[in-house]
Amino acid sequence: MQLTKGVEQAICIIVILSTQDKNVPLSSNEISRRLEVSPSYLKKIIRKLVVKQLITSVPGNNGGLTLAKSVDKIKNLEIIEAMEGPISMFPDTGLIEKAFKDGEYAEKGMDVLRRMFSRADQLLIEFFSSQTVEDLLKESFATTDIPTLNWNTASLSDVLREKKGEKK
């Protein structure tokens, strides 16, 4: 199973908004510029995140995007499902039933496969549900003090250097 690149981009959008100053919405154009991705494709991803109520779109001249809820409330599963839909690894096209037509083992074989993949799906769901965006950020920054900045005017590197007392 491989997730689409949209999941990676959605995670990046959420992470950027997680470190964005909560009082200053971030424009989709700025996110697109920083991630070096197509603005139109990015807007499709943003739309999915808005529909799933992970981010909020603020209209107006000073509008942009903000997180819809705190990072400790955003489960990684929510991001994945916003982009991919519910986790379901097995396509279940019924090929076994076709291969073993009228065989007593065809139905049993399909049941065995369905149960196996259902258990695998459940393990993935449990794993991604057990982790939040906050967990990712704390591990990435190796601290509970997640930096905040205005991505409209600064970069994370600038802010981290400034915290360490270094010059640009």
C-alpha positions as CSV (number, residue, x, y, z in Angstrom):
1,M,0.0,0.0,0.0
2,Q,1.3,3.4,-0.9
3,L,-0.3,6.7,-0.1
4,T,-0.5,9.5,-2.6
5,K,1.8,12.5,-2.5
6,G,-1.3,14.5,-1.5
7,V,-1.0,12.9,2.0
8,E,2.6,14.2,2.3
9,Q,1.5,17.7,1.1
10,A,-1.5,17.7,3.5
11,I,0.9,16.8,6.4
12,C,3.2,19.6,5.4
13,I,0.3,22.1,5.2
14,I,-0.8,21.0,8.7
15,V,2.7,21.3,10.1
16,I,3.2,24.7,8.6
17,L,-0.1,25.9,10.0
18,S,0.8,24.3,13.4
19,T,3.8,26.6,13.7
20,Q,2.0,29.7,12.2
21,D,1.1,32.5,14.5
22,K,-2.5,31.8,15.5
23,N,-3.5,35.4,15.0
24,V,-2.2,35.7,11.4
25,P,-3.8,33.5,8.7
26,L,-1.4,32.2,6.1
27,S,-2.2,32.5,2.4
28,S,-2.4,29.4,0.2
29,N,-0.1,31.2,-2.2
30,E,2.6,31.4,0.5
31,I,2.2,27.8,1.3
32,S,2.4,26.9,-2.4
33,R,5.6,29.0,-2.8
34,R,7.3,27.5,0.3
35,L,6.4,23.9,-0.7
36,E,7.2,24.6,-4.4
37,V,3.9,22.9,-5.5
38,S,1.2,24.0,-7.9
39,P,-1.2,26.5,-6.4
40,S,-4.2,24.8,-8.1
41,Y,-3.2,21.3,-6.8
42,L,-2.5,22.7,-3.4
43,K,-6.0,24.3,-3.3
44,K,-7.6,20.9,-3.9
45,I,-5.7,19.5,-0.9
46,I,-6.7,22.5,1.2
47,R,-10.3,22.1,0.2
48,K,-10.2,18.4,1.5
49,L,-8.7,19.6,4.8
50,V,-11.3,22.3,5.2
51,V,-14.1,19.9,4.5
52,K,-12.8,17.5,7.2
53,Q,-12.5,20.5,9.5
54,L,-8.8,20.2,10.0
55,I,-8.1,23.7,8.8
56,T,-10.2,26.9,8.4
57,S,-10.3,29.2,5.5
58,V,-10.5,32.9,6.5
59,P,-11.9,35.1,3.7
60,G,-10.9,38.7,3.0
61,N,-7.8,40.7,2.1
62,N,-6.0,39.6,5.3
63,G,-7.4,36.1,5.1
64,G,-5.8,32.8,4.6
65,L,-5.6,29.5,6.4
66,T,-5.5,28.6,10.1
67,L,-5.8,25.3,12.0
68,A,-9.4,24.4,12.9
69,K,-8.3,22.7,16.1
70,S,-5.2,22.4,18.3
71,V,-2.4,20.1,17.2
72,D,-3.0,17.7,20.2
73,K,-6.5,17.1,18.8
74,I,-5.5,16.4,15.2
75,K,-5.0,12.6,14.7
76,N,-2.7,11.6,11.9
77,L,-5.5,9.3,10.7
78,E,-7.7,12.3,10.1
79,I,-5.1,13.7,7.6
80,I,-4.7,10.4,5.8
81,E,-8.5,9.9,5.6
82,A,-9.1,13.4,4.4
83,M,-6.9,12.7,1.4
84,E,-7.4,9.0,0.8
85,G,-10.8,8.2,2.3
86,P,-11.2,5.4,4.9
87,I,-8.3,3.0,5.1
88,S,-9.1,-0.1,3.2
89,M,-6.1,-2.0,1.7
90,F,-7.9,-4.8,-0.1
91,P,-9.8,-4.0,-3.3
92,D,-12.0,-7.1,-3.0
93,T,-12.9,-7.5,-6.7
94,G,-14.1,-11.1,-6.2
95,L,-11.3,-12.6,-8.3
96,I,-11.0,-15.7,-6.1
97,E,-14.7,-16.4,-6.6
98,K,-14.1,-16.2,-10.3
99,A,-11.0,-18.4,-10.2
100,F,-12.7,-21.1,-8.2
101,K,-16.3,-20.9,-9.5
102,D,-18.7,-23.1,-7.7
103,G,-16.0,-24.3,-5.4
104,E,-16.7,-24.7,-1.7
105,Y,-13.3,-23.1,-1.0
106,A,-13.9,-19.9,-3.0
107,E,-16.3,-18.4,-0.4
108,K,-14.2,-19.6,2.5
109,G,-11.0,-18.2,0.8
110,M,-12.7,-14.8,0.3
111,D,-13.7,-14.7,4.0
112,V,-10.2,-15.5,5.1
113,L,-8.7,-12.8,2.8
114,R,-11.3,-10.2,3.9
115,R,-10.6,-11.0,7.6
116,M,-6.9,-10.8,7.1
117,F,-7.0,-7.4,5.4
118,S,-9.7,-6.1,7.8
119,R,-7.3,-6.9,10.7
120,A,-4.5,-5.1,8.9
121,D,-6.7,-2.1,8.2
122,Q,-7.6,-2.0,11.9
123,L,-4.0,-2.1,13.0
124,L,-3.2,0.9,10.7
125,I,-6.3,2.7,12.0
126,E,-5.2,2.1,15.6
127,F,-1.7,3.2,14.9
128,F,-2.5,6.4,13.0
129,S,-5.2,7.2,15.6
130,S,-2.8,6.9,18.5
131,Q,-0.6,9.7,17.1
132,T,-1.3,13.4,16.8
133,V,0.3,16.2,14.9
134,E,1.6,17.4,18.2
135,D,3.5,14.1,18.7
136,L,5.2,14.6,15.3
137,L,6.2,18.2,16.1
138,K,7.5,17.4,19.5
139,E,9.6,14.5,18.2
140,S,10.8,16.6,15.2
141,F,11.8,19.5,17.3
142,A,13.0,17.3,20.2
143,T,11.1,19.6,22.6
144,T,7.7,20.4,23.9
145,D,8.2,24.0,23.0
146,I,6.9,24.1,19.4
147,P,8.1,27.3,17.7
148,T,5.6,29.8,16.4
149,L,6.3,32.2,13.5
150,N,4.6,34.2,10.8
151,W,5.4,32.2,7.7
152,N,4.3,35.2,5.7
153,T,7.5,37.1,6.7
154,A,9.9,34.5,8.2
155,S,11.2,31.0,7.8
156,L,11.5,28.4,10.5
157,S,15.3,28.5,10.0
158,D,15.3,32.2,10.8
159,V,13.3,31.7,14.0
160,L,15.3,28.8,15.2
161,R,18.6,30.7,14.6
162,E,17.2,33.7,16.4
163,K,16.3,31.5,19.4
164,K,19.8,30.2,19.5
165,G,21.2,33.8,19.3
166,E,22.7,33.3,15.9
167,K,22.7,36.0,13.2
168,K,21.3,35.5,9.6
